[in-house]
Amino acid sequence: MIIKVRTFVLFFIFSLASGGAFAQITTPSHNEEVQLVDWLLELEKKYNLDFSYSDSLLGNFKVNYSANCESLSVCLQEISKLIPLKFESSDGKNYLVIPIRKNIAFKAIDKETNELVTALNIQLNTQPEKEIYAKNSILTIENVFPLDSVHIRSPFYQSIHFLGADLINLGGVLSLEQPINFLNEVVISGYLTKGVDSKLSDHSLQINMKSLGLFAGETDGDIFNVLKNIPGIRTPDGKPGSLNFRGSTFDQNLVYIDDIPIYHTGHFFGTISPYNPTAVSTIEIQRSTLPAKWGGRVGGLINMTTDTNIPNASDYQVLVNTLYAGATVKMPVVKDKLGISLSARTNYPDYRSSKLEALNTLNFQGSRVDPNAIGETNSLDKYNIEFNDFNGKLIYDISENHKATLSFINIANRFSYLLNSPNRNLLESQDINLDNWGITGKWEAKLSDRFKSSVALSKSSLRVFDFSVENENDVLRRFDKRINTIEDNRFIVETIFDINEKTRIEGGYTLTNHDTSFKEFIDEVTLDKQQNREANIHSFYASARHNWGSKFMATLGIHSDYYEPLNTLYVDPRVSLSFSATKAFFLKASAGVSHQFIQQKFKKDFDDFRLDNQFWELPRDKAEVIEGKQFMIGALYNVLGWLVDLEVYQRKTKNLTFQPSPGNDFIGSLEAIGGDLFLKKKWKFYETWVGYSLSKVTSNFDINSTAFFNQSHIFNLTGLVNLEKWNFAMTWQYSTGLPVEIPTSITSTIPYTNRFPAQHQLDFSATYTFWNNSKGGKGTVGLSMINIYDRENIINIFQDRPRENNLFRQAIGFAPNLQASFHF
C-alpha cells in the first residue's frame, strides 16, 4: 500500500513539474479533428517558437490533424490549406498568424417573386451595422473570414445569421423570405449618418451613441451639437443648448435623462451639453406631435437613456479635449446580477482654451465683463469659470423578467468675477451658481409575453444663485442676491399590453409635484421680492396602435392633465398615421394638442446671462396655461442609398407670457408654419446630405410681428468621408438673417431695417482611430473647427441697456478644439 501511494505521489509531482506535458504525450491520429490552437501549441514545443494570434478568432476552430508534415513549413502549409491563414516571421522564431479575409460577391433575390434585392444591412461580428448596395445586380461583403458571424438584415425580409464559411459556400445566390412585416418594425437605418435611425411607427429619430458617426464642428459626441444637425432643429443664437424645435423655444421642449427632467440649457450658459456622451446610450427625438405618454410641454422631446444592461466585464473610457476631461467606468459587481456605471467630467481650472475664449465672448458680449469692454475703463482682477457633471447608475437583474435600476445625475456650474476701476475706488463682483441634480428609482417587469409594466420614483432639483455687490470708496452702493429653485417630484406607472402582433395598448399615470420659488434680497436681512408656487398635476394617458397588414398603421391616444391649483382637467387627443405605398415610399402624418404648466416668460433676446431669463414659474389662472396644437404631413423615400424626407408642419401656441419690463405682462401667441426637406446619398466611403428648412414664425402680443428667432430659410450642405481609421466631416450652413429688434432706448441710427445680413459659416471635423487588438482597446484623436473663416453673424441688438458703441449681439466666431479618447 505504501509503495502504491509513493508511486502516485511521484507521478503527481512529475506531472506538475513537466507543466502538464504529460497531457500532450498522446498525439492525435492522422485526420483526427483537433482544436487548431492545440496543433499550434504542439508546433511551438516541437520547434521552440511562438505563434501570435487572436484567441477569440481561432480559439474554437477545429481542423483535421495531419501527422505526416515532416517539417515546420510543411505543417504551416497544411494548416493554410485547411484555413485561410498566413504565417509571417522576421526571425524564424516568432510567427504572426494573420487571417486571410476575402470579399464575397452574391446576388440576393426575393424567394417568392425572384426579384433582385439591391440593398441590405450587414453586420460582421459585433462591428457597427452598415448598408451595402448592389452594383450591376451584385452585392459585395468585404473582408470576411470563415469564422466571422455574419448578420444580414432588411426591413422587408427575415434576418439571416450564419458564419462566413456558410456565405462563402453559398454558391453566389442568397434567397430572402418575406416575413409578416408590420410598419411599426420598419426603421430607416443611418438616417443622418450611422447611429441615427428614423422610426416609422412614431416618426421619431433614435440615436445610438455607441455607434454614432462624426459630425462637423465636434468630435466628442456633444449631444446638443448632434441634435442641431437634424432638419427642423436649430440654434438661432449659435448656442448648442438653445434648441428650437420648429418654432418652439427651449423651455417648451421636454428634456429627460433616465426619467429625470432637466430645466436648464447646459454648461456655461448653454454652450456645452451637460450630458456625458460616454454615459448616454440612446436618445429619442421628437420634432412634431408627441406620443400620448408625453405631456407637460408644447414643443419637442429629447429623451436620453443610459445603459440598462449589466456589463460582462469592466469597461473604461477616458475623454479629454480643450474644454474638459472626463472618464466613464462600467463594471459588473455580481456577475449577471448587479452592475454599476459611473461617469464624470470637469473643466480645467484657470485654463481658457481658444474654444472656451470663443464661448466666453459669445456669452458675455455687451455685459460689464465683455472682453471688448475690459481694459477701456476697468480691470478684471478675478475671473472664474467652473463646470462639471456626474452620472451614476446601478442595474439589478432581479430575475429573467424583473429589473431594477437606480440612476443619478448632478450638473454644477459656477461663474464669478471681480471688476475694479483703475484707481480702485469702484469695485464690482458677481457670483453665479447653478446646481441641477436628479435621481430615479425604477422597477420594470415582464409579467407575460404580452404584458409589461414599470413603476418609477423621480426627483429633480434646480437651484440658481446670483450674488452681486458694488462698492464705491468702500461704501456699499448696490447689493443684490437672487435665488431661484425648482423641486420636481414624480411617481410614474406605465403598462404595455400586446393584444396580438397587430395591436398594442399602452397606458399610464404620473403624479407630479412642482415647487418653484424666487427670492430677491436688497441686503442680508431685507427681502425685496418673493414668489413661491406649488402645484400637483395628475396625468393620465392611453393609446392604441394597430397595423393593417404591412400597409397602414395608426396610433390613437389621449393625454390628460388635472391641474390642482385651478381645479381644471385638460384632455389632449393625439394621432399618428403611417402608410407604405411601396417598399421604398412611405407617407406619414400626425396631429395633437398639448398643455404646458411650468414655463419661462417669452423673451425678445438671446440673453441667457441674466437670471431673470432663467426663471421658471407656475400659472396662477387659466389664461397662463400654455396650449399647443400641432399638425404634420410628410413623405419618405429610401432606395439604393438615396433618402428623401419631407415634412410640412403647422404649430400654434397660445397663452404665452411676455414681460418687457418688471410687472408689465402681456399674454400672446406664437404660430409656426413651414417644411423640412432632407436629401441624402450614400456611396461606399462617402455620403452627402442637403437639409433645407422653410419657415415663418410670428408672435402676437397685441401686435403681430415676426418672432425674434425666426430664420425663413436654412440650408445645410454636409459631406462625410468614412474610412477604416480616418473620418472627415464638413458642413456649410447658410440662413436668412434674423429679424431686427430695436429697443426704445436706442437713439443712434441702425443701418438695418427688417432683417440682419444673412448668416453663414463652415464647420469641419476629422478623427483618427487606432486599435490595440491584443488588449481590446481603442483610441481616437480628433480636431474640430467651428466657423472656420470667422464670419461675423449678427443675431440681435442688445435689449438690456445697450451701449451705443457696441450694439450688436453676434453668434460664435472661430472656435477650434482638440480631442482624444481611449476605450479599453
Secondary structure, 3 states (H helix, E strand, C coil): CHHHHHHHHHHHHHHHHCCCHHHHCCCCCCCCEEEHHHHHHHHHHHHCCEEECCHHHHCCCEEECCCCCCCHHHHHHHHHHHCCEEEEECCCCEEEEEECCEEEEEEEEECCCCCECCEEEEEECCCCCEEEECECCEEEEEEECCCCEEEEEECCEEEEEEEHHHHHCCCCEEEECCCCCCHHHCEECCCCCCCEEEECCCCEEEEEHHHCCCECCECCCCHHHHHCCCCCEECCCCCCCCCEECCECHHHCEEEECCEECCCCCHHHHCECCCCCCCEEEEEEECCCCCCCCCCCCCCEEEEEECCCCCCCCEEEEEEECCEEEEEEEEEEECCCEEEEEEEEEECCCCCCHHHHHHHHHHHCCCCCCCCCCCCCCEEEEEEEEEEEEEEEEEEEEECCEEEEEEEEEEEEEEEEEEECCCCCEEEEEEEEEEEEEEEEEEEEECCCCEEEEEEEEEEEEEEEEEEEEEECCEEEEEEEEEEEEEEEEEEEEEEEECCCCEEEEEEEEEEEEEEEEEEECCCCCEEEEEEEEEEEEEEEEEEEEEECCCEEEEEEEEEEEEHHHCEEEEEEEEEEEEECCCCEEEEEEEEEEEECCEECECCCCCCCCHHHHCEECCCCHHHCEEEEEEEEEEEEEECCEEEEEEEEEEEEEEEEEEEECCEEEEEEEEEEEEEEEEEEECCCEEEEEEEEEEEEEEECCCEEECCCCCCEEEEEEEEEECCCEEEEEEEEEECCCECCCCCCCCCCCCCCCECCCEEEEEEEEEEEEEECCCCEEEEEEEEEECCCCCCCEEEECCCCCECCECEEECCCCEEEEEEEEEC
